[in-house]
């Protein structure tokens, strides 16, 4: 299976970026960090100004 995946890089064109996006948004603790940041002054304004991709 691994040799087949290595010989077909086009097969990773969609799953790899989708998997990386998932890791960056959910596995890195972004939501947990946002919960901690809620108490900081100015964070609500920051959330309104910055759009979170694929939220």
Phi and psi restraints in degrees (range 20) as a CNS / XPLOR table:
assign (resid 1 and name C) (resid 2 and name N)
       (resid 2 and name CA) (resid 2 and name C) 1.0 -65.3 20.0 2
assign (resid 2 and name N) (resid 2 and name CA)
       (resid 2 and name C) (resid 3 and name N) 1.0 -39.4 20.0 2
assign (resid 2 and name C) (resid 3 and name N)
       (resid 3 and name CA) (resid 3 and name C) 1.0 -66.5 20.0 2
assign (resid 3 and name N) (resid 3 and name CA)
       (resid 3 and name C) (resid 4 and name N) 1.0 -34.4 20.0 2
assign (resid 3 and name C) (resid 4 and name N)
       (resid 4 and name CA) (resid 4 and name C) 1.0 -67.9 20.0 2
assign (resid 4 and name N) (resid 4 and name CA)
       (resid 4 and name C) (resid 5 and name N) 1.0 -39.6 20.0 2
assign (resid 4 and name C) (resid 5 and name N)
       (resid 5 and name CA) (resid 5 and name C) 1.0 -67.7 20.0 2
assign (resid 5 and name N) (resid 5 and name CA)
       (resid 5 and name C) (resid 6 and name N) 1.0 -37.3 20.0 2
assign (resid 5 and name C) (resid 6 and name N)
       (resid 6 and name CA) (resid 6 and name C) 1.0 -69.8 20.0 2
assign (resid 6 and name N) (resid 6 and name CA)
       (resid 6 and name C) (resid 7 and name N) 1.0 -29.5 20.0 2
assign (resid 6 and name C) (resid 7 and name N)
       (resid 7 and name CA) (resid 7 and name C) 1.0 -86.4 20.0 2
assign (resid 7 and name N) (resid 7 and name CA)
       (resid 7 and name C) (resid 8 and name N) 1.0 -4.8 20.0 2
assign (resid 7 and name C) (resid 8 and name N)
       (resid 8 and name CA) (resid 8 and name C) 1.0 -128.0 20.0 2
assign (resid 8 and name N) (resid 8 and name CA)
       (resid 8 and name C) (resid 9 and name N) 1.0 74.9 20.0 2
assign (resid 8 and name C) (resid 9 and name N)
       (resid 9 and name CA) (resid 9 and name C) 1.0 -65.1 20.0 2
assign (resid 9 and name N) (resid 9 and name CA)
       (resid 9 and name C) (resid 10 and name N) 1.0 -25.8 20.0 2
assign (resid 9 and name C) (resid 10 and name N)
       (resid 10 and name CA) (resid 10 and name C) 1.0 -66.2 20.0 2
assign (resid 10 and name N) (resid 10 and name CA)
       (resid 10 and name C) (resid 11 and name N) 1.0 -24.3 20.0 2
assign (resid 10 and name C) (resid 11 and name N)
       (resid 11 and name CA) (resid 11 and name C) 1.0 -67.8 20.0 2
assign (resid 11 and name N) (resid 11 and name CA)
       (resid 11 and name C) (resid 12 and name N) 1.0 -18.4 20.0 2
assign (resid 11 and name C) (resid 12 and name N)
       (resid 12 and name CA) (resid 12 and name C) 1.0 -96.3 20.0 2
assign (resid 12 and name N) (resid 12 and name CA)
       (resid 12 and name C) (resid 13 and name N) 1.0 1.4 20.0 2
assign (resid 12 and name C) (resid 13 and name N)
       (resid 13 and name CA) (resid 13 and name C) 1.0 -59.9 20.0 2
assign (resid 13 and name N) (resid 13 and name CA)
       (resid 13 and name C) (resid 14 and name N) 1.0 -36.3 20.0 2
assign (resid 13 and name C) (resid 14 and name N)
       (resid 14 and name CA) (resid 14 and name C) 1.0 -100.6 20.0 2
assign (resid 14 and name N) (resid 14 and name CA)
       (resid 14 and name C) (resid 15 and name N) 1.0 -45.1 20.0 2
assign (resid 14 and name C) (resid 15 and name N)
       (resid 15 and name CA) (resid 15 and name C) 1.0 -65.6 20.0 2
assign (resid 15 and name N) (resid 15 and name CA)
       (resid 15 and name C) (resid 16 and name N) 1.0 -36.1 20.0 2
assign (resid 15 and name C) (resid 16 and name N)
       (resid 16 and name CA) (resid 16 and name C) 1.0 -64.4 20.0 2
assign (resid 16 and name N) (resid 16 and name CA)
       (resid 16 and name C) (resid 17 and name N) 1.0 -50.7 20.0 2
assign (resid 16 and name C) (resid 17 and name N)
       (resid 17 and name CA) (resid 17 and name C) 1.0 -63.8 20.0 2
assign (resid 17 and name N) (resid 17 and name CA)
       (resid 17 and name C) (resid 18 and name N) 1.0 -35.4 20.0 2
assign (resid 17 and name C) (resid 18 and name N)
       (resid 18 and name CA) (resid 18 and name C) 1.0 -64.9 20.0 2
assign (resid 18 and name N) (resid 18 and name CA)
       (resid 18 and name C) (resid 19 and name N) 1.0 -41.4 20.0 2
assign (resid 18 and name C) (resid 19 and name N)
       (resid 19 and name CA) (resid 19 and name C) 1.0 -66.3 20.0 2
assign (resid 19 and name N) (resid 19 and name CA)
       (resid 19 and name C) (resid 20 and name N) 1.0 -41.6 20.0 2
assign (resid 19 and name C) (resid 20 and name N)
       (resid 20 and name CA) (resid 20 and name C) 1.0 -64.1 20.0 2
assign (resid 20 and name N) (resid 20 and name CA)
       (resid 20 and name C) (resid 21 and name N) 1.0 -40.0 20.0 2
assign (resid 20 and name C) (resid 21 and name N)
       (resid 21 and name CA) (resid 21 and name C) 1.0 -62.1 20.0 2
assign (resid 21 and name N) (resid 21 and name CA)
       (resid 21 and name C) (resid 22 and name N) 1.0 -43.8 20.0 2
assign (resid 21 and name C) (resid 22 and name N)
       (resid 22 and name CA) (resid 22 and name C) 1.0 -58.8 20.0 2
assign (resid 22 and name N) (resid 22 and name CA)
       (resid 22 and name C) (resid 23 and name N) 1.0 -47.4 20.0 2
assign (resid 22 and name C) (resid 23 and name N)
       (resid 23 and name CA) (resid 23 and name C) 1.0 -61.0 20.0 2
assign (resid 23 and name N) (resid 23 and name CA)
       (resid 23 and name C) (resid 24 and name N) 1.0 -43.6 20.0 2
assign (resid 23 and name C) (resid 24 and name N)
       (resid 24 and name CA) (resid 24 and name C) 1.0 -66.7 20.0 2
assign (resid 24 and name N) (resid 24 and name CA)
       (resid 24 and name C) (resid 25 and name N) 1.0 -35.2 20.0 2
assign (resid 24 and name C) (resid 25 and name N)
       (resid 25 and name CA) (resid 25 and name C) 1.0 -87.0 20.0 2
assign (resid 25 and name N) (resid 25 and name CA)
       (resid 25 and name C) (resid 26 and name N) 1.0 -33.2 20.0 2
assign (resid 25 and name C) (resid 26 and name N)
       (resid 26 and name CA) (resid 26 and name C) 1.0 -116.5 20.0 2
assign (resid 26 and name N) (resid 26 and name CA)
       (resid 26 and name C) (resid 27 and name N) 1.0 -36.7 20.0 2
assign (resid 26 and name C) (resid 27 and name N)
       (resid 27 and name CA) (resid 27 and name C) 1.0 -85.7 20.0 2
assign (resid 27 and name N) (resid 27 and name CA)
       (resid 27 and name C) (resid 28 and name N) 1.0 -15.2 20.0 2
assign (resid 27 and name C) (resid 28 and name N)
       (resid 28 and name CA) (resid 28 and name C) 1.0 -88.8 20.0 2
assign (resid 28 and name N) (resid 28 and name CA)
       (resid 28 and name C) (resid 29 and name N) 1.0 -2.3 20.0 2
assign (resid 28 and name C) (resid 29 and name N)
       (resid 29 and name CA) (resid 29 and name C) 1.0 86.1 20.0 2
assign (resid 29 and name N) (resid 29 and name CA)
       (resid 29 and name C) (resid 30 and name N) 1.0 20.4 20.0 2
assign (resid 29 and name C) (resid 30 and name N)
       (resid 30 and name CA) (resid 30 and name C) 1.0 -60.2 20.0 2
assign (resid 30 and name N) (resid 30 and name CA)
       (resid 30 and name C) (resid 31 and name N) 1.0 -42.6 20.0 2
assign (resid 30 and name C) (resid 31 and name N)
       (resid 31 and name CA) (resid 31 and name C) 1.0 -67.1 20.0 2
assign (resid 31 and name N) (resid 31 and name CA)
       (resid 31 and name C) (resid 32 and name N) 1.0 -39.1 20.0 2
assign (resid 31 and name C) (resid 32 and name N)
       (resid 32 and name CA) (resid 32 and name C) 1.0 -64.9 20.0 2
assign (resid 32 and name N) (resid 32 and name CA)
       (resid 32 and name C) (resid 33 and name N) 1.0 -41.3 20.0 2
assign (resid 32 and name C) (resid 33 and name N)
       (resid 33 and name CA) (resid 33 and name C) 1.0 -63.9 20.0 2
assign (resid 33 and name N) (resid 33 and name CA)
       (resid 33 and name C) (resid 34 and name N) 1.0 -41.2 20.0 2
assign (resid 33 and name C) (resid 34 and name N)
       (resid 34 and name CA) (resid 34 and name C) 1.0 -62.1 20.0 2
assign (resid 34 and name N) (resid 34 and name CA)
       (resid 34 and name C) (resid 35 and name N) 1.0 -39.1 20.0 2
assign (resid 34 and name C) (resid 35 and name N)
       (resid 35 and name CA) (resid 35 and name C) 1.0 -62.8 20.0 2
assign (resid 35 and name N) (resid 35 and name CA)
       (resid 35 and name C) (resid 36 and name N) 1.0 -40.2 20.0 2
assign (resid 35 and name C) (resid 36 and name N)
       (resid 36 and name CA) (resid 36 and name C) 1.0 -67.8 20.0 2
assign (resid 36 and name N) (resid 36 and name CA)
       (resid 36 and name C) (resid 37 and name N) 1.0 -33.0 20.0 2
assign (resid 36 and name C) (resid 37 and name N)
       (resid 37 and name CA) (resid 37 and name C) 1.0 -77.0 20.0 2
assign (resid 37 and name N) (resid 37 and name CA)
       (resid 37 and name C) (resid 38 and name N) 1.0 -14.7 20.0 2
assign (resid 37 and name C) (resid 38 and name N)
       (resid 38 and name CA) (resid 38 and name C) 1.0 -54.7 20.0 2
assign (resid 38 and name N) (resid 38 and name CA)
       (resid 38 and name C) (resid 39 and name N) 1.0 -32.6 20.0 2
assign (resid 38 and name C) (resid 39 and name N)
       (resid 39 and name CA) (resid 39 and name C) 1.0 -81.6 20.0 2
assign (resid 39 and name N) (resid 39 and name CA)
       (resid 39 and name C) (resid 40 and name N) 1.0 -11.9 20.0 2
assign (resid 39 and name C) (resid 40 and name N)
       (resid 40 and name CA) (resid 40 and name C) 1.0 -77.9 20.0 2
assign (resid 40 and name N) (resid 40 and name CA)
       (resid 40 and name C) (resid 41 and name N) 1.0 140.7 20.0 2
assign (resid 40 and name C) (resid 41 and name N)
       (resid 41 and name CA) (resid 41 and name C) 1.0 -65.4 20.0 2
assign (resid 41 and name N) (resid 41 and name CA)
       (resid 41 and name C) (resid 42 and name N) 1.0 136.4 20.0 2
assign (resid 41 and name C) (resid 42 and name N)
       (resid 42 and name CA) (resid 42 and name C) 1.0 86.2 20.0 2
assign (resid 42 and name N) (resid 42 and name CA)
       (resid 42 and name C) (resid 43 and name N) 1.0 -5.1 20.0 2
assign (resid 42 and name C) (resid 43 and name N)
       (resid 43 and name CA) (resid 43 and name C) 1.0 -71.2 20.0 2
assign (resid 43 and name N) (resid 43 and name CA)
       (resid 43 and name C) (resid 44 and name N) 1.0 -36.8 20.0 2
assign (resid 43 and name C) (resid 44 and name N)
       (resid 44 and name CA) (resid 44 and name C) 1.0 -61.2 20.0 2
assign (resid 44 and name N) (resid 44 and name CA)
       (resid 44 and name C) (resid 45 and name N) 1.0 -41.4 20.0 2
assign (resid 44 and name C) (resid 45 and name N)
       (resid 45 and name CA) (resid 45 and name C) 1.0 -63.7 20.0 2
assign (resid 45 and name N) (resid 45 and name CA)
       (resid 45 and name C) (resid 46 and name N) 1.0 -40.4 20.0 2
assign (resid 45 and name C) (resid 46 and name N)
       (resid 46 and name CA) (resid 46 and name C) 1.0 -60.4 20.0 2
assign (resid 46 and name N) (resid 46 and name CA)
       (resid 46 and name C) (resid 47 and name N) 1.0 -43.5 20.0 2
assign (resid 46 and name C) (resid 47 and name N)
       (resid 47 and name CA) (resid 47 and name C) 1.0 -62.0 20.0 2
assign (resid 47 and name N) (resid 47 and name CA)
       (resid 47 and name C) (resid 48 and name N) 1.0 -36.2 20.0 2
assign (resid 47 and name C) (resid 48 and name N)
       (resid 48 and name CA) (resid 48 and name C) 1.0 -70.4 20.0 2
assign (resid 48 and name N) (resid 48 and name CA)
       (resid 48 and name C) (resid 49 and name N) 1.0 -32.5 20.0 2
assign (resid 48 and name C) (resid 49 and name N)
       (resid 49 and name CA) (resid 49 and name C) 1.0 -80.5 20.0 2
assign (resid 49 and name N) (resid 49 and name CA)
       (resid 49 and name C) (resid 50 and name N) 1.0 -33.8 20.0 2
assign (resid 49 and name C) (resid 50 and name N)
       (resid 50 and name CA) (resid 50 and name C) 1.0 -104.5 20.0 2
assign (resid 50 and name N) (resid 50 and name CA)
       (resid 50 and name C) (resid 51 and name N) 1.0 127.6 20.0 2
assign (resid 50 and name C) (resid 51 and name N)
       (resid 51 and name CA) (resid 51 and name C) 1.0 -90.3 20.0 2
assign (resid 51 and name N) (resid 51 and name CA)
       (resid 51 and name C) (resid 52 and name N) 1.0 130.1 20.0 2
assign (resid 51 and name C) (resid 52 and name N)
       (resid 52 and name CA) (resid 52 and name C) 1.0 -88.2 20.0 2
assign (resid 52 and name N) (resid 52 and name CA)
       (resid 52 and name C) (resid 53 and name N) 1.0 123.6 20.0 2
assign (resid 52 and name C) (resid 53 and name N)
       (resid 53 and name CA) (resid 53 and name C) 1.0 -66.5 20.0 2
assign (resid 53 and name N) (resid 53 and name CA)
       (resid 53 and name C) (resid 54 and name N) 1.0 137.7 20.0 2
assign (resid 53 and name C) (resid 54 and name N)
       (resid 54 and name CA) (resid 54 and name C) 1.0 54.9 20.0 2
assign (resid 54 and name N) (resid 54 and name CA)
       (resid 54 and name C) (resid 55 and name N) 1.0 39.8 20.0 2
